[in-house]
């Protein structure tokens, strides 16, 4: 949920004369960031160059610990433990990520 609080709803465009993240070719990008109900976001980027147009949709769903525990339990998994990251850092709830150890019941 910390990461969601940093999400910026916006529309923008940029031109990259010498290439950039999406391609090394000269291109333009049109970006739309949208927030949906249920703590779901879409980061949509359209990459346009001389020969092509490609759409990238990056979806994220955000959870707090209680919401993810309930979702796992509804899928017949028991949450055995949880951490601040995948390296096993002790849970503080202050990280932008979380990692769970679950067991199928």
C-alpha positions in Angstrom: 0.0 0.0 0.0 3.0 2.3 0.5 3.9 1.9 -3.2 0.3 2.7 -4.1 0.4 6.0 -2.2 3.3 7.0 -4.5 1.4 6.2 -7.7 0.8 9.3 -9.9 -2.3 9.4 -12.2 -1.1 11.2 -15.3 -1.0 11.5 -19.1 2.2 12.5 -20.8 4.3 12.2 -24.0 8.0 12.3 -24.7 10.3 12.2 -27.7 13.6 10.4 -27.7 15.9 11.5 -30.5 18.7 9.1 -29.4 16.6 6.2 -28.1 15.7 5.4 -24.6 14.3 2.7 -22.3 11.9 1.1 -24.7 14.1 1.1 -27.8 17.5 2.3 -29.0 15.8 3.9 -32.1 14.4 7.4 -32.3 10.9 7.2 -30.9 8.0 8.9 -29.1 6.1 7.6 -26.1 2.6 8.3 -24.9 2.0 7.3 -21.3 -1.2 7.0 -19.3 -1.2 6.0 -15.6 -4.7 5.1 -14.3 -6.0 4.0 -10.9 -8.8 1.5 -10.7 -11.0 0.3 -7.9 -9.6 -2.4 -5.8 -6.1 -0.9 -5.5 -5.3 -1.7 -9.1 -3.2 0.5 -11.4 -2.3 0.5 -15.1 0.8 2.0 -16.5 0.2 2.1 -20.2 3.0 3.2 -22.6 2.6 3.4 -26.4 5.9 3.4 -28.2 5.9 4.9 -31.7 8.8 4.9 -34.1 9.0 5.3 -37.9 7.9 1.7 -38.6 5.9 0.5 -35.7 3.6 1.2 -32.7 3.8 -1.0 -29.7 1.5 -0.9 -26.6 2.9 -2.0 -23.2 0.3 -2.5 -20.4 1.8 -2.9 -16.9 -0.8 -3.8 -14.3 -0.2 -3.8 -10.6 -2.5 -4.8 -7.7 -1.6 -3.6 -4.2 -2.1 -5.4 -0.9 -1.8 -4.8 2.7 -0.9 -7.8 4.9 -4.6 -8.4 6.0 -5.9 -8.3 2.4 -3.3 -10.7 1.1 -3.8 -13.1 4.0 -7.5 -13.2 3.3 -7.0 -13.7 -0.4 -4.6 -16.6 0.2 -6.9 -18.2 2.7 -9.8 -18.0 0.3 -7.6 -19.9 -2.2 -7.0 -22.6 0.5 -3.5 -21.5 1.5 -2.4 -20.9 5.0 0.0 -18.0 5.5 2.8 -19.4 7.7 5.0 -16.3 7.7 5.6 -13.0 6.0 8.6 -10.7 5.5 9.5 -7.3 4.2 11.2 -8.7 1.1 12.2 -11.9 -0.7 15.5 -12.1 1.2 13.6 -12.8 4.5 14.0 -9.4 6.1 11.9 -9.2 9.3 8.4 -7.9 8.8 8.0 -4.2 9.6 5.3 -3.3 7.1 7.3 -0.3 6.0 8.7 -1.7 2.8 7.2 -1.3 -0.6 7.2 -5.1 -1.0 6.3 -8.2 1.0 7.1 -11.9 0.8 4.9 -14.7 2.1 5.5 -18.3 3.1 2.3 -20.2 2.4 1.1 -23.8 2.6 -1.7 -25.4 0.6 -4.4 -27.0 2.9 
